[in-house]
Amino acid sequence: MPDSTTVVVRVPATSANLGPGFDSLGLALGLYDEVTAALSADGTRVEVTGEGEGELDLGEGHLVVRAMRAAFDRMGAAQPPGVHLRCHNRIPHARGLGSSSAAICAGLLAARALAGDTSGVSEFSDEEVFALATELEGHPDNVAPCLAGGLTIAWSDQVGIARMVRLTPHAAIRPVALIPAHRLSTEVARGLLPKDVPHADASANAGRAALLVAAMTVRPETPVLLAATEDRLHQRYRAPAMPQTASLVKRLRAIGVPAVVSGAGPTILAFPTPEAQDSIASELGNDWHIQPLDVDTDGARVQFPETR
């Protein structure tokens, strides 16, 4: 890395929707990407280890770099000649665990930290970071928990500005990610959603989403979580693009395990009791990886190497 000021940003994986909370609810998970960034006078270079190694653009097309460029523009800062990045990725790509949101948030926070002492740069508040992250990602449900940690409820106000409320999940909430070997793009999954849905389904989802907030924060018992994670708005419409995921969600729920499609899929997020984890294992084939996860309560974190 260059000798100039270097910043390290750690960003968590996230799971959006959580069943009924389509495009609004999100949960931060204890699985992290770490980006080390510095400005450079000799062009842009990106090193990637872990997820995406050998697949991602290693120059200006890398999503973290693009987010940094967008942040410099938004702050009114001069664009640096180049950026040097070292990305150690643990969040699976195209699996519904918020890898693109993590990259966007990492880039925005890195740029804010590196431009912080530059003359003439306007303040780039947390609210403005969230707004730009939502703009770049297209919706706020993943970027909100990535930035804030915990359980978030996100929406856009009457003039289109992204807003969020952060809640602390109950200590008994212990998610398990069931991660398949295959991938699914968010664009494909969104393309399967109908323009209109029955009023009864919308009404049912509104009630379940409200119940889910209560279940995640004060009533984490399995029967409540099972009812609260029922969805009628998006999962069944996306099932043709991920039949294995849809089948497994159905089987897990049939044996009493609260399970949902994570984001756009194809990962499944389940909330089993310790005793039920053996039941989950018996339902999986060799193409699935079971990963118990903590809930992240810190959100994205920025450090300078000398303070680590």
C-alpha positions as CSV (number, residue, x, y, z in Angstrom):
1,M,0.0,0.0,0.0
2,P,1.1,3.6,-0.5
3,D,2.9,5.5,2.3
4,S,0.1,8.2,2.4
5,T,-2.7,8.1,5.0
6,T,-4.3,4.7,5.1
7,V,-7.8,3.8,6.4
8,V,-9.3,0.4,7.2
9,V,-13.1,-0.1,6.9
10,R,-14.8,-3.2,8.2
11,V,-18.4,-3.8,6.9
12,P,-20.9,-6.5,7.9
13,A,-22.9,-8.8,5.8
14,T,-26.7,-8.1,5.9
15,S,-29.9,-9.9,5.3
16,A,-32.8,-7.9,3.9
17,N,-36.5,-8.5,3.9
18,L,-36.5,-11.2,6.7
19,G,-39.6,-12.6,5.1
20,P,-42.4,-10.0,5.2
21,G,-40.4,-6.8,5.5
22,F,-39.8,-6.4,1.7
23,D,-37.4,-3.5,0.9
24,S,-37.7,-2.2,4.5
25,L,-36.3,-4.6,7.2
26,G,-32.7,-5.5,7.4
27,L,-30.4,-7.3,9.9
28,A,-26.6,-6.9,10.2
29,L,-24.7,-10.2,10.5
30,G,-21.4,-11.1,12.1
31,L,-19.6,-11.8,8.8
32,Y,-17.3,-9.1,7.5
33,D,-15.4,-7.7,4.5
34,E,-12.4,-5.5,5.3
35,V,-11.1,-2.8,3.0
36,T,-7.8,-1.1,3.4
37,A,-7.7,2.1,1.3
38,A,-5.2,4.9,0.5
39,L,-5.1,7.6,-2.1
40,S,-2.4,7.3,-4.7
41,A,-0.6,9.4,-7.2
42,D,0.2,6.5,-9.5
43,G,-3.2,5.2,-10.6
44,T,-5.7,2.8,-9.2
45,R,-4.9,-0.7,-8.1
46,V,-7.1,-3.2,-6.3
47,E,-6.0,-6.4,-4.5
48,V,-8.7,-8.9,-3.7
49,T,-8.5,-12.0,-1.4
50,G,-11.2,-14.3,-0.4
51,E,-14.7,-14.0,-2.1
52,G,-14.4,-12.6,-5.6
53,E,-10.7,-13.3,-5.9
54,G,-9.9,-13.7,-9.6
55,E,-13.3,-12.5,-10.6
56,L,-13.6,-8.8,-9.8
57,D,-12.4,-5.7,-11.6
58,L,-9.1,-4.6,-10.2
59,G,-9.2,-1.0,-11.4
60,E,-11.6,1.9,-11.7
61,G,-14.5,-0.5,-12.3
62,H,-14.3,-2.0,-8.8
63,L,-17.5,-1.2,-6.8
64,V,-15.5,0.2,-3.8
65,V,-13.6,2.5,-6.1
66,R,-16.8,3.7,-7.8
67,A,-18.4,4.4,-4.5
68,M,-15.3,6.3,-3.4
69,R,-15.4,8.4,-6.6
70,A,-19.1,9.1,-6.0
71,A,-18.3,10.2,-2.4
72,F,-15.5,12.6,-3.5
73,D,-17.9,14.2,-6.0
74,R,-20.7,14.5,-3.4
75,M,-18.3,16.1,-0.9
76,G,-16.9,18.5,-3.5
77,A,-13.4,17.1,-3.1
78,A,-10.9,16.9,-5.8
79,Q,-10.7,13.4,-7.3
80,P,-7.4,11.7,-6.5
81,P,-5.3,10.5,-9.4
82,G,-5.7,7.0,-8.1
83,V,-6.7,4.7,-5.2
84,H,-5.0,1.7,-3.8
85,L,-7.2,-0.9,-2.2
86,R,-6.7,-4.2,-0.4
87,C,-10.0,-6.0,-0.1
88,H,-10.3,-9.1,2.1
89,N,-13.8,-10.4,1.4
90,R,-15.7,-13.0,3.5
91,I,-19.3,-12.1,2.4
92,P,-20.4,-14.4,-0.4
93,H,-21.2,-12.7,-3.7
94,A,-24.6,-12.9,-5.4
95,R,-26.1,-14.9,-2.5
96,G,-28.4,-12.4,-0.8
97,L,-26.1,-11.4,2.0
98,G,-25.5,-7.8,1.0
99,S,-22.0,-8.0,-0.6
100,S,-22.7,-5.0,-3.0
101,S,-24.1,-2.9,-0.1
102,A,-21.0,-3.7,1.9
103,A,-18.7,-2.6,-0.9
104,I,-20.6,0.6,-1.4
105,C,-20.6,1.5,2.3
106,A,-16.9,0.6,2.6
107,G,-16.1,3.0,-0.3
108,L,-18.2,5.9,1.0
109,L,-16.7,5.7,4.5
110,A,-13.2,5.2,3.2
111,A,-13.5,8.3,1.0
112,R,-15.0,10.4,3.9
113,A,-12.1,9.4,6.2
114,L,-9.4,10.1,3.6
115,A,-10.9,13.4,2.5
116,G,-11.7,14.6,6.0
117,D,-8.8,17.0,6.4
118,T,-8.9,18.4,2.8
119,S,-9.6,22.1,2.5
120,G,-12.9,23.0,0.9
121,V,-14.5,19.6,1.4
122,S,-18.1,19.9,2.7
123,E,-19.3,17.9,5.7
124,F,-20.4,14.4,4.7
125,S,-22.8,13.4,7.6
126,D,-23.9,9.9,8.5
127,E,-27.3,10.8,7.0
128,E,-25.7,11.9,3.8
129,V,-23.6,8.7,3.6
130,F,-26.8,6.7,4.0
131,A,-28.6,8.7,1.3
132,L,-25.8,8.3,-1.2
133,A,-25.4,4.6,-0.3
134,T,-29.1,4.1,-1.0
135,E,-28.8,6.0,-4.3
136,L,-26.0,3.8,-5.4
137,E,-27.5,0.6,-4.3
138,G,-31.0,1.4,-5.4
139,H,-32.8,0.7,-2.2
140,P,-32.0,1.1,1.5
141,D,-32.8,-2.3,3.1
142,N,-29.2,-3.6,3.0
143,V,-27.2,-0.4,3.4
144,A,-29.1,0.6,6.5
145,P,-28.0,-2.3,8.7
146,C,-24.6,-2.3,7.1
147,L,-24.0,1.2,8.3
148,A,-25.9,1.1,11.6
149,G,-25.8,-2.5,12.7
150,G,-28.6,-4.3,14.5
151,L,-32.1,-4.5,13.1
152,T,-33.1,-1.6,10.9
153,I,-36.4,-0.3,9.4
154,A,-35.7,1.8,6.3
155,W,-38.0,3.9,4.1
156,S,-38.1,6.9,1.8
157,D,-39.9,10.0,2.9
158,Q,-42.3,12.1,0.8
159,V,-39.5,13.8,-1.0
160,G,-37.6,10.6,-1.6
161,I,-35.0,11.0,1.1
162,A,-33.9,7.6,2.7
163,R,-34.6,7.3,6.4
164,M,-34.0,4.6,8.9
165,V,-34.7,3.5,12.5
166,R,-32.2,1.2,14.3
167,L,-33.3,-1.3,16.9
168,T,-31.3,-3.7,19.0
169,P,-32.4,-7.4,18.4
170,H,-33.1,-9.6,21.4
171,A,-30.0,-11.5,22.7
172,A,-31.8,-14.8,21.9
173,I,-31.8,-14.0,18.1
174,R,-29.1,-16.3,16.7
175,P,-29.4,-16.5,12.9
176,V,-28.0,-19.4,10.8
177,A,-27.2,-18.8,7.2
178,L,-27.7,-21.7,4.8
179,I,-25.5,-20.7,1.8
180,P,-25.8,-22.6,-1.5
181,A,-23.0,-23.1,-4.0
182,H,-25.0,-21.4,-6.8
183,R,-25.6,-17.7,-7.2
184,L,-28.5,-15.5,-8.2
185,S,-28.4,-11.9,-9.3
186,T,-30.7,-9.4,-7.6
187,E,-31.8,-8.1,-11.0
188,V,-33.1,-11.6,-12.0
189,A,-34.9,-12.0,-8.7
190,R,-36.5,-8.6,-8.9
191,G,-37.5,-9.2,-12.5
192,L,-39.9,-12.0,-11.4
193,L,-42.0,-9.8,-9.1
194,P,-45.5,-8.9,-10.3
195,K,-46.6,-5.3,-10.8
196,D,-49.6,-5.9,-8.5
197,V,-50.4,-8.2,-5.6
198,P,-53.7,-9.2,-4.0
199,H,-54.9,-6.8,-1.3
200,A,-55.2,-9.8,1.1
201,D,-51.5,-10.7,0.6
202,A,-50.4,-7.1,1.2
203,S,-52.5,-6.9,4.3
204,A,-51.1,-10.1,5.7
205,N,-47.5,-9.0,5.1
206,A,-48.1,-5.7,6.8
207,G,-49.3,-7.5,9.9
208,R,-46.4,-10.0,9.8
209,A,-43.9,-7.3,9.4
210,A,-45.2,-5.5,12.5
211,L,-45.1,-8.8,14.4
212,L,-41.6,-9.5,13.2
213,V,-40.3,-6.3,14.7
214,A,-41.8,-7.4,18.0
215,A,-40.4,-11.0,17.6
216,M,-36.9,-9.8,16.9
217,T,-36.7,-7.4,19.8
218,V,-38.9,-8.6,22.7
219,R,-40.7,-11.9,21.8
220,P,-38.1,-14.2,20.2
221,E,-39.9,-17.4,20.9
222,T,-39.9,-19.9,18.0
223,P,-43.8,-19.9,17.5
224,V,-43.8,-16.1,17.3
225,L,-40.8,-16.0,14.9
226,L,-42.4,-18.7,12.8
227,A,-45.6,-16.7,12.4
228,A,-43.7,-13.4,12.0
229,T,-41.5,-14.6,9.1
230,E,-44.4,-15.7,6.9
231,D,-44.3,-13.9,3.5
232,R,-46.8,-13.6,0.7
233,L,-45.3,-10.7,-1.2
234,H,-42.1,-11.8,-2.9
235,Q,-40.7,-15.2,-2.0
236,R,-43.2,-17.4,-4.0
237,Y,-42.8,-15.2,-7.1
238,R,-39.1,-15.6,-7.0
239,A,-39.2,-19.4,-6.4
240,P,-38.8,-20.4,-10.1
241,A,-35.3,-18.7,-10.1
242,M,-34.2,-20.7,-7.0
243,P,-36.3,-23.9,-6.7
244,Q,-33.8,-25.5,-4.2
245,T,-34.1,-22.5,-1.9
246,A,-37.9,-22.4,-2.1
247,S,-38.2,-26.1,-1.4
248,L,-35.8,-26.0,1.6
249,V,-37.6,-22.9,3.1
250,K,-40.9,-24.8,2.8
251,R,-39.5,-28.0,4.4
252,L,-37.8,-26.1,7.3
253,R,-41.0,-24.2,8.1
254,A,-43.0,-27.4,7.9
255,I,-40.9,-28.8,10.8
256,G,-41.2,-25.6,12.8
257,V,-38.0,-23.7,11.9
258,P,-38.5,-20.0,11.1
259,A,-36.7,-19.7,7.8
260,V,-36.8,-17.0,5.0
261,V,-35.0,-16.2,1.8
262,S,-32.2,-13.8,2.6
263,G,-32.5,-10.7,0.5
264,A,-33.0,-11.7,-3.1
265,G,-31.6,-15.2,-2.4
266,P,-30.6,-17.8,-2.9
267,T,-29.2,-18.0,0.7
268,I,-31.7,-18.9,3.5
269,L,-31.7,-17.3,6.9
270,A,-33.1,-19.4,9.7
271,F,-33.6,-18.9,13.4
272,P,-33.5,-22.3,14.9
273,T,-33.3,-23.4,18.5
274,P,-30.0,-25.2,19.3
275,E,-31.9,-28.5,19.3
276,A,-33.3,-27.8,15.8
277,Q,-30.0,-27.3,14.2
278,D,-29.6,-31.1,13.7
279,S,-33.0,-31.0,11.9
280,I,-31.6,-28.4,9.5
281,A,-28.6,-30.5,8.8
282,S,-30.7,-33.5,7.9
283,E,-32.6,-31.4,5.3
284,L,-29.5,-30.2,3.5
285,G,-27.6,-31.7,0.6
286,N,-23.9,-31.3,-0.2
287,D,-24.5,-28.1,-2.1
288,W,-25.2,-26.1,1.1
289,H,-23.0,-24.6,3.7
290,I,-24.3,-24.0,7.2
291,Q,-22.9,-20.9,8.9
292,P,-24.2,-19.9,12.4
293,L,-23.8,-16.1,12.8
294,D,-23.9,-13.5,15.5
295,V,-26.0,-10.4,15.0
296,D,-23.7,-7.5,14.4
297,T,-24.6,-4.5,16.6
298,D,-21.8,-2.2,15.6
299,G,-22.3,-1.7,11.8
300,A,-19.5,-0.4,9.6
301,R,-16.4,0.7,11.4
302,V,-13.5,2.9,10.3
303,Q,-10.0,2.8,11.8
304,F,-6.6,4.2,11.0
305,P,-3.8,1.6,11.2
306,E,-2.0,3.5,14.0
307,T,-5.1,3.1,16.2
308,R,-5.8,-0.6,15.6
